[in-house]
């Protein structure tokens, strides 16, 4: 599948985050990349959480890029703030504090990096859930794992060599 990209620059408002997450999912649908509502949900949540973090920490506009390459969505959010997101300890009534846990749970891997211009947060998630497999010639997906989320054993980790490779593919600007 060819590389497909959407780039947006947003004002730091909640309305801009809301609009952007819906626009990104609609664009991914137009690419034919969302064969499954679970994938659409995962993409929307990851985009929303990374943008919301940017909203909380940005100084100036927030840039978001979502690329589809080789069956993976790469979501990248850049902002001028210097604060790196930290995992929160949310209580049952708290509104904030779950974003990084959600991104971690829904992504294959994620990271945050300081750049000369501020902060870059990114996550990589599959364009097809690991639990969904399409049989050749069949139009309907089957669910070999019987569930929606990939088993924990199927999660990826990033080695230093992998981090170097990702940095070369998605250089900080």
Beta strands, then each sheet from edge to edge (+ up, - down):
strand 1: 4-10
strand 2: 62-69
strand 3: 72-79
strand 4: 109-115
strand 5: 118-126
strand 6: 133-134
strand 7: 141-142
sheet 1: 1+ 2- 3+ 5- 4+
sheet 2: 6+ 7-
end
